[in-house]
Amino acid sequence: MADVSTGTRARLIGAGYAAQGLGYAAVVTALPAFKERQGIDDTFVSVILLLVVVAAAGGSVLADQVAARWGSRYALSSGLFLVGAGLAGTTFWTPNAVFAAIFLAYGIGLGAVDASLSMQGVLVQSRLGRSVMSRLFAAYTAAAIAAALLMSGALETGAGAAVAVGVAAVYAVLVGVVGWRMFVPERTERSNVAHAGGNRSVRPIVLVCGMLIFTAFLVDSAISTWSSVYLHDSLSAAASVAPLGYAAYQGAVLVSRLVADHVVPRAGRLPVAIASLIVCGVGCALVVTLPAIWAAMAGFTIAGIGVGVLVPLAFSAAGEAALDSSDEVIAKVNLFNYGGALLGAVLLGALSEPVGLRWAFLIPVVAVIVTLPLARRLRDLRFHPQPAAG
């Protein structure tokens, strides 16, 4: 096979991010339809989401093992195949036990793709010699917006949620097939000190960048999972309007990611990280303060600006600070994703009955406040310069 250019690989990795965003957004915006079709409530949805989070953490660990032995491109492609199969399984009614098992399989694939996408992104960024992580994450966001709009259109026309989810399933499999041969083939060395987790230069990287990921994904999963349900069930928005809150959130994430690769090198990681955290907190606080459709839409949009910058910033910082063992360190940092997802998706759902989803959105606000002091330790991490493009 002819050699594949770095630019082509970068675009294909971007397609991988798009597949992940398309699939996840299709699932979370389909939750109201799943609830109605399966005859389940918010508590059951929370249990399913808990299974997804636990399975995704296992998938992330599995991706680390596959990447260490064969390379992250195989972890990514295999994860995309499993994601596609899981998505396809949700498009028709099954007994609730089987439905939960399908989500469990989807979660394993989700975690494998999460971890290996960041591994591939850091590798291709190193090859290119310039910051591209935010733009790669922008592909995820653009696809998530497309999925939310597709879901809105499918529900409005009566085609059903299965159409949007099915499209995402097919796309994930197609990207996995092409990427099996064309994703970045290199793998980083497994550092003994990173593996042991005991080196003083490695543990701060995992802790600081991991906590930024934890908080960002707490906010993200809270809005991604419950924005449509909150708008539809709590604020009585029409079924075709409810997915638009998620679309507005992802629109803000997209805009911030398109500019972040230019802003972060000029302003510095620390100021941008702190500003992003504050913006996340303000957006969620607005949702709590004003129980109105327009206020919820505005709050989700504001929070999206912060999340959009924070996630690629944290992964990029981890990859550069541990350049020689970036695959393994990124896999460890990615595990914090699922702690955030656990609180953002599962705990909010658990609180929806006793206190209501409106007040449950205080959880991301508290997380932001707790993380702000730790974010200041970004200045203490040692970063390796990106190699010149060759």
N, C-alpha and C positions, 0 to 999 in steps of 0.2 A: 504494500500500500504506500502511496506517495506520502512524503512528509507533510504534516499538517502545520500550518503557520500558527504562531502564538495568538494572533488576532482571531483566527477561526476558532481556536480552542476557547478563547475568552467569550466569544459570542455563543458557543455551545454551552459553556458553563452558565452564561446568562439565561439560556433556554432552560437549563436545569432549575435555576431559581424561579423562572416563570412557571414551570410545571409544579413546583412546590406551592407557590402562591395561588395558582389557579385551583389546585386540589383542595388546599386548606380553606380558602375562601368559599368554595362551593359547598364544602361540608358545613361550615359554621352558619352560613346564610340559609342552609337547608334545614337547620335545627327545628324551626317552627313547623315545617312540613313533615319532618320525621316524627315529631311529637304527635301530630294529628294522625299520621298514617299508622304508627306503631301503637298508639294509645298509651303513651308514657307521659310522665310529668317532669318537672324541673329536677326533682330528686333523682329520678332514674337517669336523666341526662347527665347529672353530676357524677353519678357512679360510672357511667360509660366514659366520661371525660377523664376520670381518675384512672381508669384502665388504660386509656390512651397515653396519659402522662407517664405512667409506670412503664408501659411497653416502649414508649419512645426513649426513655432513659436507657433501657436495655438495648434498644436499637443503636443508640449513640455509642455505647460500649462495644457492641458488636462491630460497628463501623471502624472503630479504632483498631480492633483485632484484624479485621480484613485489610485495612489500609497498611498495617505494619507488615503483613505477610505478602500481599499481592499488589497493594497500591490503592489509593482512595478512589480511583476511577471505577474500580470494580465494586467497591462499597456503594458508590453513588448509583451506578446503573442497577445493581441488585435492589437497592432501596426503592428506586423509581418503579421497578417491576412490581414490588410488593404494594407500594402506594396505589398503583393503577388497579391491581387486583382488589384491594380493599375498597377503593372508591366504587368500582363496578358492583361490588357486593351490596352496597347500600342503596342501589337504585331500584330495588324491588322489595316487597314485604317479605320478611322472614320472622319466625318466632323470636321473641325478644332475647332469648339466650344466644341464638345464632347471630342476631344483630349485634350483640355485645362482643361476640367472638370475632366478627368481621372488623369491628372497630379496634380490637386488640391487635389483629394482624396489620391493620392500617397504621396503628401507633408504632409498631416495630419499624415499618418502612419509613414513617415520618422521621423518627429519630435517626435512622441511618442516613437519610438524605440531609437532614439538618447538619449533622456533623461533617459529612463528607463534602457537602457543598462549600462549607467554610474552608476545609482543607484545600480543595481545588482552587477556591478563590485566592487564598494566600499564595499558592504555588504560581498561579498565572500572574498575579500582581508582581511577584518577585521576578518572573521572567520579563514582564513588560518594563519594570523599573519605574513605575509610577502608580499612584493611588487609583484603584478602580473598584474597591470593595463596595463603596456606596452605590456606584452605578450598577454593579451586579445585583445588589439588593433592590435597586430600583426596578429591575426586571421582575422580581418577585411581586413588588407592589403594583406595578402596572397590570400584571396578570390577575392579581387579587381584585383590583378595581373592575377588570373585564368580567371576572366571575360574578361579582356582586351585581353588575348591570345585567349580565346574562340571566342570573337568577331572577332579578326583578322582572325582566321581559318574559321569561318562561312562565312565571306565576301570573303575570298580567294577561297573557294570551291563553292560559289554561294548559300549556304544554306540560307543566309540572316540573318539580325540582329535579327529577331524575335526568332530565335533558342536560342541565348544566353540569351535574355531577358526572354524567357519562362522558361528556366532552373532555372534562379534566382527566378522567381515567385513561382515555385513548391517548391524549397528549403526553401524559407521564410515561406511558409505555414506549411511545415513539421516540422520545428523547433518550430514554434508557437504552434503546436498541442502537441508536446512532452513537451515543456516548461510550458504549462498551469498548469501541475501538478508538474513539477520537477525543475523549477527555484527556487531561494532562497525565502522562504516564509516570512521571517521577514520584517518588515518595521520600519523605525526610527520614533521617536516622532516628531511631528510638534512643533517646538519651537516658542513660541509667539513672541520673539524678532526677530527671523529670518523672521517670517511671516510679521511682521510689517516693517522690513527692516531698523529699526532705531537704532539698537544696534551698538555701535562703534566697537565691536569685530567681527560683522558679515558683515557690509558694506565693509570694506577693503578686506575681502575674496572674496566677489562677484565682486568687482571692479577689483582687481588685477588679480585674476584667470580668470575673465570674459574677460578682455582685452587680455590676452594671448590667450585665446580661439578665440576671435574675429580675431586677426591677423593670427593665425595659420589656421583658416578656410577660411579667405580671400585668403591666398596663396593657400590653398588646393582647394577651389572651383574654383579659377582662372585657375589652372592647370587642375583640373579634368574636368571642363566644356569645356574649350577652347583649350586644348592642341591638341586634335584630329582635331578640326576645323582649328586651326592655321597651323598645319603641312600640312593638306590637301589643304586648300583654299589659304593660304598666301605663303607657301613654296613649293606647288605643289607636296607634297609627295603622293605616291600611296595610294589607299583606304586601302589596307592591311597593309601598313606601318604606317599610321596615328595613329592607336590605340597603337602602340608600344611606343610612347612618354609617354603615360599614364602608360603603363606597366613598363617602366624604372623608372618613378617617384615613383610608388608604390613599386618597388623593393628596392629602397633606403629607403623608409619609413619602409618596412619590416625589413631590416637589422638593422636600427637604433632602432626599437622597440624590436628586439630580444636581444639587448645588454643593452638597457636603464635601465632595472630593476637592473642591476648589476652596471652600471656606476653612476646613480643618487645618490644612498646612499653613495657612496664613494667620489664623487666630490662635492656634494651639489646641491640643487635645483637652487640656484641663479646663479652660474657660468654656469650650464648646460642650464638654460633658456636663458641667455644672448647669449651664444654661438649659441644656436639653432636659435634665432631670426636673428643673423648676417648671418648665413648660408642660411636661407630662403631668405634674401635680396640679397645676392651675386648670388644665383641661378637665381632669377627672373631678376636681372640686366644683367646677361649673355644673357638671351633670348632677351632682348632689344638691347644689344650692337652688337650682331652678328646675322644677319638674315640668318641663314643657318640651315639645318636640323640637322646636328651633334651638332651645338651649342645649339639649342633648346632642343635636347635630353639631352645634358650634363647639361644645366641649370635646366631642370625639375628634373633631378636626384639629383643635389646638393640641391635644395630646399626641396626635399623629405627627406633628412637626418634631416633637422631642424624640419620640420612638424612632422615627426615620433616621435620625442622625446617630443615636446612641448605639444601636445594634452593630452596624458596620464599624463604627469607631472602636468599640470594645474588641471585636474579633480581629480587626487590623492591628490594634495595639498589642494584643496577645501574640499574634503571629510574628510581628517584628521584634518583640522583646525576647522571644524564644525561637529565633529563626532556624536554628539547627535541628530543633525538634518540634516544629510548629504543628505537625499533624497530631502528635500526642497531646500537646498542651491545649490545642484548640478543642480536641475531643473532651478534655477535662473541663474546660471553660463552658463548653456547650451543655454539660450536665446541669449547670445552674439554670439553663433555659427551662428545664422541666420543674424545678422548684417554683419558679415564677409562674409557669403554666398551671401548676397544681393550685396555687393560691388564687390566681386570676380567674381560672375557669371553674375549678371545683368548689372552692370556698364561697365564691360569689353565688353560685347556684344553691349551695347549702343554706346560705343566709336569705335567699329570696323569699322563703316562706315566713320565717320569724320576723324579719325586719324589712323585707322588700329590696328589690334590686337597686333602687335609687340610693339607699343608705349603704348598701354593700359596696358601692363604688368609692367609699371612703378608704377601703383597703389599699388601693394603689396610691392614694395620697399619703397614707402613713408610710408605705414602703419607700416613697421618694424622700420623705423627711429623714428616715433612718439611713438611707444610702448616701445622702449628700456629704456627710463628713468623711466617709470612706473614699469617695470619688477624688478627694484632694490628694490621695496617695498615688494617683497617676503620675504626678511629677517625679516620684521616686523611682519609677521603673526605668530601666536602661533599654534604649531602643537602638537597633542596628539600622544603619542607613540602607535604603533600597539600592540594589546594584544597578548600575547603568544598563540601559536597554542595549541588547546586542543582537 
